[in-house]
Amino acid sequence: MIKINYLILFVILICSNFKSYAISESQYLKINKLIESENIDKAFEDLKALQKNNEKLSARSQILVGKIYLAMEKPSKAFTFFEEATFTSVSTDALANAGMSLSSIKLGNLSDAKVYAEKALTENPDLVDAKLALAYIFADYGQEKLSDSYFKEAILKSSNSLSSIRAFAIVKMRQGKNKEAKNIILKALLEKKPDASTTDLLGKIFWLEGNLNEAIRLRSKASKMFKESGNKQRSEQILLWLNTTISPHQKEDKKIEIPQKQINRKQLNNKNISTPKKEYLNPDTNPEEIFVNKNKPAFTGSGVIFNKGKWVITNKHVIEGSNYIVVRNGLGKVREVKTIKLPDNKNDDLAILILKNAFPENFSLSMNDIKDPIPGEEIYVMGYPMSSILGRYNPSISQGIVSKTSGFEEVSGQFQITAKINKGNSGGPIFNNKGQMIGISVGKLDKNKILQKDGFIPEDVNIGISGNIIANFLNLSLKTQRNKKEKYDATEIYKYKRPSVVFIVSQ
């Protein structure tokens, strides 16, 4: 996680009695390029240096801080800085409105996002961020052709950057079109010099396709490129993935340097991966629509189908205080929730959503699929992080390992993982490479609170609720025996577990 002192930013913002320092357009473009290339630490340091001895942020600086927060997946904070820029100077109104649109998309407010994006384009018809915002919006509305046209316009207007191309490819990946995503990137790289972020994304696509060797080659290259550009954190994040994926023989052949602080473990051999016995179900071309009251705030999360399709298990905090809950599974099928069952132990962040009409039984996980986590085992987190409310129905998947079988500060009933968890992942299943559910994602640590309390920021620590706590909630006894023969890769986990993972909207 990015080590930024947020207090400095807010102190700078509120000290409005001082003269602001207007950074030049070339300085703005230089820092914006760092943000687009995911070098957030460097972008912040350069911006802080420019603002030294000038306590009030200029409009351009506020725009850049907003973009930094967007890159950090903090859209609420990003929105406040973009909005503040509209009061600071009218010259940046187009950029500010585009920023408010992108923030609103991540907050799930598509109608507001569309208004802001259209306003930005009225002020500047060539603004790339506004075109990208409309591309995201129409993708979420299911209007793929219109979305594609805005992406292509954004790419044409940003000829010196690969960030629009990555955005286009990522949306195609969310739509389950990895081949299209790969072709978009490969076509662009025929004309443009690859950067670290694009190389890394291409490696991830090859990994999802099951081409492990090419994924390792590209992500290793991306790690070196990030390191050379000064983005040590992104470089080490990739090295961690390599350490949990690459075999010792491949490490020796490729001479990949793995930091000693990383966890060493025996790797999954492709020969041990067997074809799953479960039937593969194709997603619907047109997902069923989720109806919500657009005049009321909506909250989103993830869950998993159990009890022969009759239940969805999720986190209590995802649905707490809601009067209306609807879910859509990874194939595009929608169900409404009839009642909620909560655990007797108020500290257990779990809930059972009992559906009005059950999903088909073959969408459901079995109660026997629940297991406890084992230190060092490879895991896959599935869910709907940062999803806009109505459009996306393809769950995401991220890979990691179980780093510890207790929570932060040794909390029992929880375990720590290295896989990335974002807002929206809460309640989603965590699978091991045998396809068994070892827990439920509960969220990320409040690192600001830990910094204030203990004086340090923990890195790469995300939390799951252990299988035994889920089993206790369901009045089950965990079976200790595990199937040692079947091991699945990420592509198989995604295909065969997709029907069981649901997107939750509550009001």
C-alpha positions in Angstrom: 0.0 0.0 0.0 1.2 3.5 -0.8 2.9 5.3 2.1 1.4 8.8 1.9 0.9 11.0 4.9 -2.8 12.0 4.3 -2.7 14.5 7.2 -0.2 16.7 5.1 -2.7 16.8 2.3 -5.6 17.9 4.4 -3.4 20.5 6.3 -2.4 21.9 2.9 -6.0 22.1 1.8 -7.5 23.8 4.8 -4.9 26.5 5.1 -6.7 28.7 2.6 -5.4 32.1 3.9 -2.1 31.7 2.1 -1.4 32.5 -1.5 -1.6 29.5 -3.7 1.2 28.4 -6.1 0.0 27.7 -9.6 2.0 24.9 -11.1 2.7 25.1 -14.8 1.1 23.0 -17.4 4.3 21.1 -18.1 4.7 20.4 -14.4 1.1 19.2 -14.3 1.6 16.9 -17.3 4.8 15.5 -15.8 3.1 14.5 -12.6 0.0 13.3 -14.4 2.1 11.0 -16.4 3.6 9.5 -13.2 0.0 8.8 -12.0 -1.0 7.2 -15.3 2.1 4.9 -15.0 1.1 3.9 -11.5 4.1 5.6 -9.9 2.0 7.2 -7.2 4.8 7.6 -4.6 6.9 9.6 -7.0 3.9 11.6 -8.2 3.1 12.6 -4.6 6.8 13.4 -3.8 7.1 15.7 -6.9 3.8 17.4 -6.1 4.8 18.0 -2.5 8.1 19.5 -3.6 6.4 21.9 -5.9 4.0 22.9 -3.2 6.8 23.4 -0.6 6.3 26.7 1.4 2.9 27.2 -0.4 0.2 26.0 2.0 -2.8 26.3 -0.3 -3.2 23.9 -3.2 -3.6 25.5 -6.6 -6.5 24.2 -8.8 -4.1 22.0 -10.9 -2.6 20.6 -7.7 -6.1 19.8 -6.4 -6.8 17.9 -9.6 -3.6 15.9 -9.2 -4.3 15.1 -5.6 -7.8 13.9 -6.7 -6.2 11.7 -9.4 -3.8 10.3 -6.8 -6.7 9.3 -4.5 -8.5 7.8 -7.5 -5.5 5.6 -8.3 -5.5 4.6 -4.6 -9.2 3.5 -4.9 -10.4 6.2 -2.6 -13.1 7.8 -4.7 -14.8 9.7 -1.9 -11.7 11.6 -1.0 -10.9 12.1 -4.7 -14.3 13.7 -5.3 -13.7 16.3 -2.6 -10.5 17.5 -4.2 -12.0 17.7 -7.7 -15.0 19.6 -6.3 -12.7 22.0 -4.4 -10.9 22.7 -7.7 -14.1 24.1 -9.2 -14.1 26.8 -6.4 -10.4 27.5 -6.8 -10.2 28.3 -10.6 -12.6 28.1 -13.5 -9.7 27.3 -15.8 -9.7 23.7 -14.6 -13.5 23.1 -14.5 -13.3 20.6 -17.4 -10.7 18.5 -15.6 -12.5 18.8 -12.3 -15.8 17.7 -13.8 -14.1 14.7 -15.5 -12.5 13.8 -12.2 -15.9 14.0 -10.4 -17.3 11.8 -13.1 -14.6 9.1 -12.6 -15.0 9.3 -8.8 -18.8 9.0 -9.1 -18.4 5.9 -11.3 -16.3 4.2 -8.6 -18.9 5.3 -6.0 -21.7 3.7 -8.0 -23.4 7.0 -9.0 -23.7 6.5 -12.7 -26.4 9.1 -13.3 -24.3 11.8 -11.6 -21.2 10.6 -13.4 -22.8 11.0 -16.8 -23.9 14.6 -16.0 -20.3 15.5 -14.9 -18.7 13.8 -18.0 -21.1 15.6 -20.4 -20.4 18.9 -18.7 -16.7 18.3 -19.0 -17.0 17.6 -22.7 -19.1 20.7 -23.2 -16.2 22.7 -21.8 -13.5 20.7 -23.6 -14.7 18.3 -26.4 -11.2 16.7 -26.6 -10.8 15.9 -22.9 -9.6 12.3 -22.5 -10.7 11.7 -18.9 -14.3 12.7 -19.8 -14.4 10.4 -22.8 -13.0 7.6 -20.6 -15.7 8.3 -18.0 -18.5 8.0 -20.6 -16.8 4.8 -21.9 -17.0 3.3 -18.4 -20.6 4.5 -17.9 -21.9 3.0 -21.2 -20.0 -0.2 -20.5 -21.8 -0.5 -17.2 -25.1 0.2 -18.9 -24.4 -2.7 -21.3 -24.2 -0.4 -24.3 -21.0 -2.0 -25.6 -20.8 -0.3 -29.0 -21.2 3.2 -27.6 -18.7 2.4 -24.9 -16.1 1.1 -27.4 -16.5 4.3 -29.5 -15.7 6.5 -26.5 -12.7 4.3 -25.6 -11.4 4.6 -29.2 -11.8 8.4 -29.1 -9.9 8.6 -25.8 -7.1 6.5 -27.3 -6.8 8.8 -30.3 -6.7 11.9 -28.2 -4.0 10.4 -25.9 -1.5 9.3 -28.5 1.4 9.6 -26.2 -0.1 7.5 -23.4 -1.0 3.9 -22.9 -3.3 4.5 -20.0 -6.5 4.7 -22.2 -5.5 1.5 -23.9 -5.1 -0.2 -20.5 -8.5 1.1 -19.4 -10.1 -0.3 -22.6 -8.5 -3.7 -22.1 -9.5 -3.8 -18.4 -13.1 -3.2 -19.3 -13.0 -6.0 -21.8 -11.5 -8.3 -19.2 -14.4 -7.4 -16.8 -16.7 -8.4 -19.6 -15.0 -11.8 -19.8 -13.4 -11.0 -23.1 -9.7 -11.6 -22.4 -8.9 -12.4 -26.0 -10.2 -9.0 -27.1 -8.3 -7.3 -24.2 -5.1 -9.0 -25.3 -5.5 -7.9 -28.9 -6.2 -4.3 -27.9 -2.8 -4.2 -26.0 -0.8 -6.1 -28.7 -2.1 -3.9 -31.4 -1.1 -0.8 -29.5 2.3 -2.2 -28.7 3.0 -2.4 -32.5 3.2 1.4 -32.5 4.1 2.4 -29.0 6.9 1.6 -26.7 5.6 -0.7 -23.8 5.6 0.7 -20.3 5.7 -1.2 -17.0 2.0 -1.0 -16.3 0.9 -2.2 -19.8 3.5 -5.0 -19.8 2.3 -6.1 -16.4 -1.4 -6.1 -17.6 -0.5 -8.2 -20.6 1.2 -10.7 -18.3 -1.9 -10.9 -16.2 -4.0 -11.6 -19.3 -1.7 -14.5 -20.3 -1.9 -15.8 -16.7 -5.7 -15.8 -16.9 -5.5 -17.7 -20.2 -3.4 -20.3 -18.5 -0.1 -19.4 -20.3 2.0 -19.4 -17.2 5.4 -19.1 -18.9 4.5 -16.0 -20.9 2.9 -14.5 -17.8 6.0 -15.0 -15.8 8.2 -13.6 -18.6 6.1 -10.4 -19.0 5.5 -9.8 -15.3 9.3 -10.3 -14.6 10.0 -7.7 -17.2 7.4 -5.4 -15.8 9.0 -5.7 -12.3 12.4 -4.7 -13.6 10.8 -1.7 -15.5 9.0 -0.5 -12.4 12.2 -0.8 -10.3 14.2 1.2 -12.9 11.5 3.9 -12.9 11.8 4.2 -9.1 8.5 2.4 -8.4 10.0 -0.1 -5.9 6.6 -0.9 -4.4 5.0 -2.1 -7.6 8.2 -4.0 -8.5 8.0 -5.9 -5.2 4.3 -6.6 -5.5 5.0 -8.4 -8.8 8.0 -10.2 -7.2 5.7 -11.5 -4.5 3.3 -12.9 -7.2 6.3 -14.5 -8.9 7.4 -16.0 -5.6 4.1 -17.7 -5.1 3.8 -18.8 -8.8 7.1 -19.6 -10.3 8.9 -23.0 -9.7 12.5 -23.1 -8.3 13.7 -24.5 -11.6 12.1 -21.6 -13.5 13.6 -19.1 -11.0 17.1 -20.5 -11.8 16.6 -20.5 -15.5 15.3 -16.9 -15.6 17.6 -15.6 -12.8 14.7 -13.8 -11.1 15.7 -12.2 -7.9 13.2 -12.8 -5.1 13.7 -10.8 -1.9 14.6 -12.9 1.2 11.7 -11.3 3.2 9.2 -13.0 0.8 7.7 -16.3 1.8 9.3 -19.4 0.1 7.0 -22.3 -0.7 6.8 -25.4 -2.9 5.0 -24.4 -6.1 2.1 -25.9 -7.9 3.3 -28.1 -10.7 1.2 -27.9 -13.9 1.3 -31.7 -14.1 -0.7 -32.0 -10.9 -3.5 -29.9 -12.2 -6.4 -32.1 -13.2 -9.6 -31.2 -15.0 -12.4 -30.4 -12.6 -15.4 -32.8 -12.6 -17.9 -30.0 -12.1 -19.9 -28.9 -15.2 -18.9 -25.6 -16.7 -21.9 -23.2 -17.1 -21.8 -20.3 -19.6 -22.8 -16.8 -18.5 -25.8 -15.1 -20.0 -25.1 -12.8 -23.0 -27.5 -10.3 -21.4 -27.6 -10.3 -17.6 -30.9 -9.8 -15.9 -31.3 -6.2 -14.7 -31.1 -5.1 -11.0 -33.8 -2.7 -10.0 -33.0 -0.2 -7.3 -34.5 3.0 -6.0 -32.3 5.6 -7.6 -33.4 8.2 -5.0 -31.9 6.2 -2.2 -28.2 5.4 -1.5 -27.2 1.8 -2.4 -24.4 -0.3 -1.0 -22.6 -3.1 -2.7 -20.7 -6.2 -1.7 -20.1 -9.8 -2.7 -21.4 -13.2 -1.5 -21.5 -16.9 -2.3 -24.4 -19.3 -2.9 -25.0 -22.2 -0.5 -27.7 -24.7 0.7 -28.8 -25.9 -2.8 -29.3 -22.4 -4.1 -31.5 -21.2 -1.3 -29.0 -19.0 0.6 -26.3 -16.5 0.0 -23.5 -16.1 2.7 -21.9 -12.7 3.0 -20.6 -10.2 5.6 -23.1 -8.7 8.1 -21.7 -5.2 7.4 -22.6 -5.5 3.7 -26.4 -5.7 4.4 -26.8 -4.3 7.9 -29.7 -1.8 8.2 -31.0 -2.6 4.8 -34.7 -3.0 3.9 -34.2 -4.2 0.3 -31.5 -6.6 -0.9 -31.0 -8.0 -4.4 -28.3 -10.3 -5.7 -27.0 -11.3 -9.1 -24.7 -14.2 -9.7 -21.8 -14.5 -12.1 -24.0 -15.9 -14.8 -26.3 -12.9 -14.8 -29.3 -14.4 -12.8 -31.0 -12.0 -10.3 -32.8 -13.0 -7.0 -34.4 -10.9 -4.3 -33.7 -11.6 -0.6 -36.7 -12.6 1.6 -35.1 -12.7 5.1 -31.8 -12.4 6.8 -30.2 -14.7 9.5 -27.5 -13.3 11.7 -25.1 -15.2 14.0 -25.7 -15.3 17.8 -22.1 -14.0 18.3 -22.4 -10.3 17.4 -18.7 -10.2 16.7 -19.0 -12.6 13.8 -19.3 -10.4 10.6 -21.4 -13.0 8.8 -25.0 -13.1 7.5 -27.2 -15.6 5.6 -29.5 -14.1 3.0 -32.5 -16.4 2.5 -33.8 -15.9 -1.1 -37.4 -15.5 -2.2 -36.7 -17.9 -5.1 -33.7 -20.3 -5.0 -31.0 -20.3 -7.6 -30.6 -23.6 -9.5 -29.0 -26.2 -7.3 -25.9 -26.6 -9.5 -25.1 -22.9 -8.8 -24.5 -23.7 -5.2 -21.4 -24.7 -3.2 -21.8 -27.7 -1.0 -21.5 -27.5 2.8 -18.7 -30.0 2.5 -16.7 -27.5 0.4 -15.9 -25.4 3.6 -12.4 -25.9 4.9 -10.0 -24.1 7.2 -7.0 -22.2 5.7 -3.5 -23.6 5.8 -0.4 -21.3 6.1 1.3 -20.9 2.7 -1.4 -22.4 0.5 -2.3 -20.7 -2.7 -5.7 -18.9 -2.7 -8.0 -17.1 -5.0 -10.3 -14.3 -3.9 -13.5 -13.8 -6.0 -16.0 -11.0 -5.8 -17.0 -7.6 -7.2 -14.5 -4.9 -6.0 -15.3 -1.3 -6.9 -18.3 -2.3 -9.0 -20.8 0.3 -10.3 -24.3 -0.6 -9.2 -26.1 -1.8 -12.3 -23.8 -2.8 -15.0 -21.0 -5.3 -14.2 -21.8 -8.9 -13.7 -18.4 -10.5 -14.3 -16.7 -11.2 -10.9 -13.0 -10.5 -10.5 -10.4 -12.9 -9.3 -7.1 -12.2 -7.6 -4.4 -14.6 -6.5 -2.3 -14.8 -3.3 -1.3 -17.1 -0.4 -2.4 -17.5 3.2 0.3 -15.6 5.0 -1.0 -16.3 8.6 -3.9 -18.3 10.1 -4.8 -15.6 12.6 -5.9 -12.1 12.1 -3.9 -8.9 12.7 -2.8 -8.7 16.3 -3.5 -12.5 16.6 -7.3 -12.3 16.3 -8.7 -15.8 16.2 -11.2 -16.9 13.6 -9.6 -14.7 11.0 -6.6 -15.3 8.7 -4.3 -13.0 6.7 -3.8 -13.2 2.9 -1.7 -11.5 0.3 -4.4 -11.3 -2.4 -5.7 -7.8 -3.1 -9.0 -6.9 -1.5 -10.9 -3.7 -2.4 -14.2 -2.1 -1.5 -16.9 -4.5 -2.8 -14.9 -7.7 -2.2 -16.4 -7.9 1.3 -18.5 -11.1 1.7 -16.9 -12.8 -1.3 -15.4 -16.4 -1.2 -11.8 -17.2 -0.8 -10.9 -20.5 -2.5 -7.8 -22.7 -2.2 -6.3 -24.4 -5.3 -8.4 -27.5 -4.6 -11.6 -25.4 -5.2 -12.6 -25.5 -1.5 -13.8 -22.4 0.3 -11.5 -21.6 3.1 -13.1 -18.3 4.1 -15.0 -15.1 3.4 -13.3 -11.8 2.5 -13.9 -9.3 5.3 -11.9 -6.3 4.2 -8.7 -4.4 4.6 -7.0 -3.1 7.7 -7.6 0.6 8.6 -4.0 1.5 8.1 -4.4 5.1 9.1 -5.8 3.9 12.5 -2.9 1.5 12.9 -0.4 4.2 12.0 -1.9 6.5 14.7 -1.9 3.7 17.3 1.3 1.8 16.6 3.4 4.2 14.5 3.7 2.0 11.4 1.8 0.9 8.3 1.3 -2.8 7.7 1.9 -3.8 4.0 -0.1 -6.4 2.0 -2.3 -7.5 4.8 -5.9 -8.4 4.0 -8.2 -10.4 6.1 -10.6 -13.3 5.7 -13.0 -15.0 8.1 -11.9 -18.6 8.6 -13.9 -21.6 7.5 -14.4 -22.9 11.0 -16.3 -19.7 12.0 -18.5 -20.1 8.9 -19.1 -23.7 9.8 -20.0 -22.9 13.3 -22.5 -20.3 12.0 -24.1 -23.0 9.8 -24.0 -25.6 12.6 -21.6 -27.8 10.7 -18.5 -29.8 11.6 -15.5 -29.3 9.3 -14.1 -32.5 7.6 -10.4 -32.6 8.0 -9.7 -34.8 5.0 -8.7 -33.0 1.8 -8.6 -34.2 -1.8 -4.9 -34.2 -2.6 -5.2 -35.2 -6.2 -7.2 -32.3 -7.7 -5.6 -28.9 -8.1 -7.0 -26.2 -10.2 -5.4 -23.1 -11.8 -6.9 -19.6 -11.8 -8.7 -20.1 -15.1 -10.5 -23.2 -13.8 -11.4 -21.7 -10.5 -12.9 -18.7 -12.3 -14.9 -20.8 -14.7 -16.3 -23.3 -12.3 -16.9 -21.1 -9.3 -18.3 -18.1 -11.2 -22.0 -19.3 -10.9 -21.7 -19.4 -7.1 -20.3 -15.9 -6.6 -22.9 -13.1 -6.3 -23.0 -9.3 -6.5 -25.0 -7.8 -3.7 -26.9 -4.5 -3.8 -28.7 -3.3 -0.6 -30.8 -0.3 0.3 
